[in-house]
Amino acid sequence: MPKPVNWRGVSEGMAAAIAAARNDKLETAEIILRDVLEFAPAEMRAWKLLARIQRKRGDIDAGIASATRALQLQALSKFHEPAVSVTLARLFFEQGEHDEALQMLDQLLARDPDNTVLKELKIQWRSMETPA
């Protein structure tokens, strides 16, 4: 699925939604969370926050549905380790999820600490993040 021009990524989207909710801009927060969930439907944190916002806005049924989805994802995460691969890390990095990509590289390096390809990729990505 192509990313929209305004795609923030999960991390920035969550931060923006939290900031909007703190400023009582609940409708804005909900819109941001729906955008996040469109591209990351398994993002449990987004479902939890969406449930709280929907409850505050008085949409109890939607809040229950969102909370139920968050609990389902939480239960699944206890039984399954998240997928970790170089390909997935590259995809995260390309879509602007640099922190997630680097965390995944760290997990891969923990499994294979002598892998020079992973080490070089981490150095390359770190250098791309450093402001000029």
Buried (B, 14 or more C-beta within 10 A) or exposed (E): EEEEEEBBBBBBBBEBBBEBBEEEBBEBBBBBBEBBBEBBEEBBBBBBBBBBBBBBBEBEEBBEBBBEBBBEBEEEEEEEEEEBEBEBBBBBBEBBBBBBBBBBBEBBBEEEEEBEEBBEBBEEBEEEEEEE
